[in-house]
């Protein structure tokens, strides 16, 4: 990557990570980190940046630039000199949006949403941004509406993230609405729930036409035991000598 291209990428990444991550449908954890994979999903959606790979993030460091981040394993982390994200508790608008994977919706309708793998759920002000985020994991996500205002009044905590998003740890199912699920999806989910692990059949004590090996009755084993017994007592002449000594002592 030439230096001119590297400078453009550095400027763009700085904007995404440090200024308006919500604009791109991402949020950083409290320590200023996000998985490289999630960052690249968002970056590649932008015109002119579909070529960006993890190697390009490393190149900016190797070329002597001073990017606002460091790479730690599978994560990209803001440098200590950069202000870490802060998400204040705020009352949300009446409705927020979340795009879910179709196969997860049956569970969501019954048990609600709960953050998994990340500290918060990304909830959006607009349908468009919610769908953009959802399509990163599912080609045809289901758009859900969150009755955020009512949830907030009943004690659910919402945190503001820029101008475009709110974050929450969980949303109970009573505050979630969406289109009905396709019948095939409902059926498939119910069938999975009904399936039980296969029971292990007990092995009978003796199957017809079979037998268990009795080592005590095995002639080879018996002979081996006899050899071991004799070996412990010593050679035959020693055994005979011991018998003679015993007889003499008995006289």
N, C-alpha and C positions, 0 to 999 in steps of 0.2 A: 504494500500500500504506500503510495507516494505521500509526501508531507502535506501537500495541498488537500488531498482527500482526507488525510488523517485529521487535519485541523477542522474540517467541516464536520467530521464525525464526532470529534471531541466537543465541539460547540453544541451539537444536537443532543448528545448523551447528557451533557451538563444540564441542558434545559429539561430533558425528560426526568432525570433523577433528582435534581435539586430545586426546580422551579414549579413545574406543573405535571407531576406524575398522574394526577387525577384526570387530566385531559386525555391521557392515553389509556385510561382504565386500569392503572396499577397503583399499588400502595406499598410503602416500605414498612418493615417491622420497626419496633421501637428502637432497635440498635442500628437502624439505618441500612438494613440489608434486604435483599430480595433475591430469589433464585435467578440465576443467569437465564434459565429457560423462559421464565415468565417475562423477563425484560426483553429478550429477543423476540418473543411472540408479539409484543406491543410494537417494537421498533420496526419489524419487518412489514407490518401492516401499512406503514407510511410510504407514500410515493418516493421512490428514489433510494430507499433504504432496505430493500428486500435482500440485498446481498450480504448484509451484516451477519457475521458469525462470531463465535466465542474467540476465535483466533484474532479477530480485529480488535477486540477489547484488550487482548494481551499486547498487540502491536503498539497501541498508544503508549503503553508503559515502556516497551523495549525501544521505541524510537526517541525516548527522552522527553516526552510530553509530561505534563503534570495533571493527569486526570483526577477528578474529585473522588475517585474510588480506588479500592484495592480488590483483588480477587482472592477469595478464601474458599477453596474447594469448589462446590457447585453454586456458591453465592457470590454476589457482587455487593460490597459493603462501602458505604460512604466513609471517606477519611475522617479522622478524629477532628480535624479542623472545620469540618462542615457541620452545620446545625442539624441535629437529628429531628426527625418528624415528630410533630405534636398534633394530636387529634382531640380537640376540645369537645366536651359534651354539649350538644345543641339540640333544640327541638327541630325535628325534620319537617319537610313539607308533608302535605296530606298523604301523598302516594309516592312510593319509590318502586324501582323495578329491579328484578333479578332474573337472569336467564339460566335455566337449569338443564342438565342433561335429561333427556326423555326418560331413560331407565331409572332415574333417581326420583322422578316426580311422584310416583305412587307413595313412596316413603315420606316425601316432603308433605304431601297433602294430609297424611295421617299423623306424622310426628314432628313436622316443622323443619326449619333450617337450623343448622348448627355449624359453626366454623370448624373445619378439620384440616390439619396441616398448616394452617395459617391462623393468626390470632383473631382475625375478623372476617366477616362476610362482606364482599364488595356490593353495595347497593347504589343504584344510579338514579339520578334525577330524570334521565331520558331513556326511552325505550331503545333508542339507537345505540347508546353507549353500553347498555346492559346486554344487548344482542351481540355487540362487538366482542365483549368479554366472554360471553357464553360460547361463541363460535370457536374460541381457541381450544375448547375441549370437546365440542360436539358440533357436527356440521349443521344440525337442525335442532337447536335448543328450544325449550318451551319457555315463553315469556310469562313470568309471574308478577302479579301486582302485590305490593306490600302495603297494608293499611298502616303506614308508619306513624301518623299522627295519633291514632287511637292506641297503638302499641306503646308509644312514648308516654301517653297519659296513664297507662296501666303499669308503668315502671320499667319498660324495656329501654336500655341505654343506647343512644345513637351518638356517634362521634362524627363531626364534620371533617371532610377531607377535600380541601379546596372548594372550587365552585361547582363541581360536577358529581361528587360522590358523598355518601355517608357510609360509616362502618358500624357493624354490630356483631356481637358475639353469637347471638341466636335470635331467631324469630319463631315464636310458637305458631302452630298450624292455623289457629283461629284468625290470625292476621294475614293469612296468605290466600290469594285467589288466583285462578287461572283457568284456561280452557279445559274441558273434560279430556281425560286420557283416551287414546284409541283403545278399543275393547281388547285387541290382541295384546297390548302392553299390560293391561290390567290382568288378563288371564295368565300371561307369562309370569308376572310377578307373584300371583297367588299360587301358581304351580310350584314355583321355587320354594315358597314358604311351606307348602304341604309336604315337600319331599323330605324324607327322613334318611339319615345315614343307614347304609345296609348293615343288617345285624350279622354278626359273625356266628356262623353255625357251630354248635358244639360238636366236637369230634367224638364218636362213640368209642366205648372202651375197646371193642374189637370189631373191626369190619368183617363182614362175611368173606371167607376165602383168604383172610390175612392172619398173621400171628405176630406176637411180640417176641423179640429175641431175649431169652433168659440166659444171661451171661454165666450164671452159676452152673447151667447144664451144658455149656459149650465145652466140648472135649479139649479144644485148644487152650481155652482159658484155664481149665482144670489142670492141664499138664503144666502150664506156666506157673500156676500157684504152687504145685508140688516141687518144681525146680527151685522156686524162690525159697521154699521151706527148707529144702535140703542144703541150699547155698548158705543159708543162715546158720545151719548146724555144722557146716564144714564138710570135707571129703569123707568117704566111707570109712577109711582106715582110722580117721580121728574119732569118728562116731563109735567104732568098735573098741578103740582104746579106752574111751570114756566108760563104756559098759563094763570092761574088765576091772577098771579102778573102783567102780561102784561096788562090784561083787566082792572085791578084796576088803573094802571098808566094812562090808556087811558081815564078814566072817568074825 
